[in-house]
């Protein structure tokens, strides 16, 4: 009899615990419609839409040169590591249906969570007046963060126009480049051409670049003097293309090193491939006109 009572008590507490977890209160955060706004900022170095969520933080859509769109949730008081939350597109409460649906997994790093997967659908959602929704589940409580679908189209249109004017690549990408070459060749490849054009475009936007340093190299195959000449041809080819694009020759410095400064062993084909290179570096002035 006592055992049966004990089992019943255990079952009772199991049911209560399960029910409490299943029906845990969800704390919802959303800015009141009369106070809601979507702020746009941007130029050729980057574009951003931000939306304040009262008492919680902000939602942001970010576009950077040469990168995928990023959706970010920034919090004022929550902190997670190695956690994921689901962001979805939903209709606002006054709409009963939508033909658009999307979701992505936001990965947390401290007080912010972000994703670059399937984010174009979230921009389209703004144009359609739909809502972004993020669900955060913890052991203590559940949180639901909703955007306010008010005056979204203007910001979305500004964002799209800004993206069309973005530079091909950011300074972080362009500041140091290694161009690889085929054996005994100084011919530029298609990827080289794309990066050189991106450099030209960046220099037009950022006048703080004072110098372009170009260093030509070769692997250890063949004669030393032949390699020295080949490294010069490679460096000169990069310089000539930049000048053709419109980069002033006065800011370009060219050096050639032959096979004297390998970055890895020449004893393997993979190593020799890495050593057949031209290194290009962008140098900014001490007093930077633009920091991007």
C-alpha positions as a printed Julia matrix, in Angstrom:
292×3 Matrix{Float64}:
  0.0    0.0     0.0
  2.77   2.39    0.93
  4.61   1.55   -2.29
  1.52   2.33   -4.36
  1.08   5.69   -2.65
  4.75   6.48   -3.27
  4.4    5.63   -6.96
  1.28   7.8    -7.25
  3.07  10.72   -5.62
  6.02  10.34   -8.01
  3.7   10.23  -11.0
  1.89  13.32   -9.74
  5.11  15.32   -9.5
  6.26  14.11  -12.92
  2.99  15.27  -14.46
  3.24  18.65  -12.71
  6.85  19.15  -13.83
  6.05  18.21  -17.42
  3.05  20.51  -17.45
  5.09  23.39  -16.07
  7.69  22.95  -18.8
  5.1   22.6   -21.53
  3.08  25.59  -20.45
  5.91  27.89  -19.36
  4.93  31.49  -19.81
  6.24  33.17  -22.96
  7.49  36.7   -22.5
  6.69  38.7   -25.64
  8.56  41.86  -26.64
  7.39  44.21  -29.37
  7.51  47.97  -29.79
  4.09  49.63  -29.79
  3.04  50.5   -33.32
  2.81  54.23  -32.62
  6.45  54.26  -31.47
  7.85  51.78  -33.97
 10.31  52.82  -36.66
 12.87  51.32  -39.0
 16.11  53.27  -39.33
 18.29  53.06  -42.44
 21.94  54.02  -42.66
 24.49  53.27  -45.32
 26.99  54.17  -48.0
 29.26  52.27  -50.41
 31.06  50.69  -47.42
 27.96  49.07  -45.88
 24.17  49.21  -45.49
 22.02  48.65  -42.4
 18.4   48.63  -41.3
 17.81  48.68  -37.55
 14.61  48.3   -35.54
 14.42  48.95  -31.79
 12.46  46.44  -29.71
 11.39  48.14  -26.5
 12.8   46.73  -23.25
 14.77  44.07  -25.15
 17.25  45.27  -27.78
 17.28  45.63  -31.56
 16.92  43.73  -34.82
 19.31  44.55  -37.67
 19.72  43.65  -41.33
 23.27  44.28  -42.54
 24.89  44.21  -45.99
 28.68  44.45  -46.37
 30.79  44.47  -49.57
 31.3   40.99  -50.95
 29.41  39.3   -48.1
 26.04  37.63  -47.67
 23.23  39.47  -45.91
 23.32  39.21  -42.12
 20.33  39.18  -39.75
 21.26  40.12  -36.17
 19.41  40.22  -32.88
 21.16  42.4   -30.28
 19.96  42.13  -26.68
 20.33  44.51  -23.76
 20.32  41.89  -21.02
 20.33  38.29  -22.33
 23.61  36.43  -22.8
 24.17  33.03  -24.43
 27.03  31.0   -25.85
 26.76  27.96  -28.14
 23.0   28.38  -28.43
 20.65  28.75  -31.39
 17.29  30.45  -31.75
 14.83  30.33  -34.63
 13.93  33.48  -36.56
 10.88  33.31  -38.83
  8.77  35.48  -41.09
  5.13  35.64  -39.96
  2.06  37.69  -40.87
  1.12  40.49  -38.47
 -1.81  39.84  -36.16
 -4.31  41.55  -38.47
 -3.42  39.26  -41.41
 -4.78  35.74  -41.49
 -2.4   34.35  -44.11
  0.75  34.97  -46.08
  2.24  33.48  -49.22
  5.75  34.09  -47.92
  7.48  32.05  -45.25
 11.1   31.81  -44.2
 13.2   30.8   -41.24
 16.82  30.77  -40.16
 18.88  29.64  -37.18
 20.46  32.51  -35.26
 23.72  31.56  -33.55
 24.46  33.28  -30.26
 27.74  34.94  -29.32
 27.29  36.74  -26.03
 24.56  39.38  -26.27
 23.99  39.02  -30.02
 22.74  36.3   -32.33
 23.15  36.3   -36.09
 22.75  34.31  -39.29
 23.61  34.63  -42.99
 21.4   31.76  -44.19
 18.2   32.48  -46.15
 18.24  36.16  -45.14
 17.07  37.57  -48.49
 13.58  36.34  -47.56
 13.6   38.6   -44.49
 14.27  41.65  -46.68
 11.39  40.62  -48.95
  9.21  40.27  -45.85
  9.8   43.92  -44.97
  8.64  44.98  -48.42
  5.46  42.95  -47.9
  4.77  44.37  -44.45
  5.37  41.08  -42.68
  6.78  40.51  -39.2
 10.12  39.11  -38.08
  9.79  36.82  -35.08
 12.53  35.27  -32.95
 11.8   32.47  -30.47
 14.23  32.01  -27.59
 13.78  29.02  -25.32
 15.67  28.66  -22.03
 15.36  26.41  -19.04
 13.81  29.25  -17.05
 11.57  31.02  -19.55
 10.59  31.43  -23.17
 10.92  34.69  -25.06
  9.29  35.85  -28.27
 10.61  38.94  -30.03
  8.46  40.48  -32.74
  9.27  43.29  -35.11
  6.59  45.91  -35.71
  5.44  45.9   -39.36
  5.03  49.67  -39.64
  6.68  51.87  -42.3
  8.92  49.02  -43.39
  8.8   49.54  -47.16
 10.67  52.86  -47.2
 13.6   51.44  -45.23
 13.61  48.26  -47.35
 13.73  50.28  -50.58
 16.58  52.44  -49.26
 18.43  49.29  -48.26
 18.05  47.74  -51.72
 19.31  50.89  -53.43
 22.26  51.04  -51.05
 23.21  47.43  -51.79
 23.41  48.24  -55.49
 26.04  50.89  -54.72
 28.18  48.74  -52.42
 31.84  48.3   -53.23
 32.74  44.86  -54.59
 34.99  44.1   -51.6
 35.76  45.48  -48.15
 39.12  46.79  -46.96
 39.45  43.77  -44.66
 39.47  41.57  -47.79
 41.59  43.83  -50.0
 44.24  44.99  -47.54
 46.44  41.99  -48.41
 46.01  39.72  -51.42
 48.08  36.85  -52.81
 47.68  36.25  -56.55
 48.73  32.71  -57.56
 50.22  32.03  -61.01
 50.64  28.98  -63.2
 54.11  27.51  -63.7
 56.37  29.8   -65.79
 53.44  32.15  -66.38
 52.75  35.81  -65.61
 49.25  35.8   -67.1
 46.5   37.22  -64.89
 43.55  34.96  -64.16
 39.87  35.92  -64.03
 39.88  36.0   -60.23
 42.89  38.34  -60.31
 41.01  40.69  -62.63
 38.02  40.78  -60.29
 40.18  41.62  -57.27
 42.13  44.3   -59.13
 38.9   45.95  -60.22
 37.69  45.8   -56.61
 40.9   47.58  -55.54
 40.33  50.3   -58.14
 36.76  50.82  -56.92
 37.86  50.92  -53.3
 40.52  53.55  -53.99
 37.87  55.74  -55.58
 35.81  55.59  -52.38
 38.57  55.8   -49.76
 41.21  58.53  -50.33
 43.14  57.46  -47.23
 44.96  54.78  -49.24
 48.4   56.31  -49.79
 50.36  53.35  -51.17
 50.0   50.04  -52.99
 52.9   47.65  -52.41
 53.35  44.9   -55.0
 55.89  42.09  -54.48
 56.53  39.47  -57.15
 57.76  35.94  -56.33
 58.59  32.66  -58.03
 59.09  29.09  -56.94
 62.51  27.42  -56.97
 62.02  25.6   -60.27
 64.6   26.45  -62.92
 67.37  29.03  -63.05
 67.73  31.68  -60.35
 68.01  34.58  -62.82
 65.06  33.28  -64.83
 62.97  33.17  -61.66
 64.0   36.72  -60.79
 62.86  37.9   -64.22
 59.63  35.91  -63.97
 58.79  37.42  -60.57
 59.34  40.89  -62.08
 57.03  40.1   -65.01
 54.31  38.97  -62.62
 54.58  42.08  -60.45
 54.68  44.35  -63.5
 51.59  42.66  -64.92
 49.63  43.43  -61.74
 50.88  47.02  -61.73
 50.06  47.55  -65.43
 46.51  46.3   -64.97
 45.92  48.65  -62.05
 47.2   51.59  -64.09
 44.95  50.58  -67.01
 41.98  50.64  -64.63
 42.85  54.17  -63.52
 44.99  53.76  -60.4
 47.71  56.46  -60.26
 51.17  55.0   -60.92
 52.6   57.4   -58.32
 51.14  55.4   -55.41
 52.35  51.99  -56.65
 55.64  50.49  -55.5
 56.86  47.33  -57.22
 59.53  44.91  -56.08
 60.54  41.46  -57.31
 62.27  38.77  -55.3
 62.63  35.71  -57.52
 62.64  32.59  -55.33
 64.47  34.22  -52.41
 61.47  34.56  -50.05
 59.29  31.43  -50.21
 56.38  31.16  -47.79
 56.65  27.38  -47.69
 58.91  24.57  -48.89
 59.5   24.18  -52.63
 59.92  20.42  -52.23
 56.25  19.69  -53.08
 54.01  20.76  -55.94
 51.56  22.28  -53.42
 54.37  24.31  -51.88
 55.64  25.54  -55.25
 52.09  26.59  -56.17
 51.9   28.78  -53.05
 55.28  30.35  -53.81
 54.33  31.37  -57.37
 52.63  34.55  -56.27
 52.33  38.3   -56.27
 51.52  39.85  -52.91
 49.6   43.14  -52.97
 49.1   45.32  -49.9
 47.09  48.5   -49.39
 48.6   51.05  -47.01
 46.5   53.77  -45.39
 47.76  57.18  -44.34
 48.56  57.76  -40.67
 45.64  60.2   -40.45
 42.92  58.18  -42.12
 40.32  60.04  -44.11
 38.02  57.01  -44.1
 38.13  54.07  -41.75
 36.04  51.23  -43.16
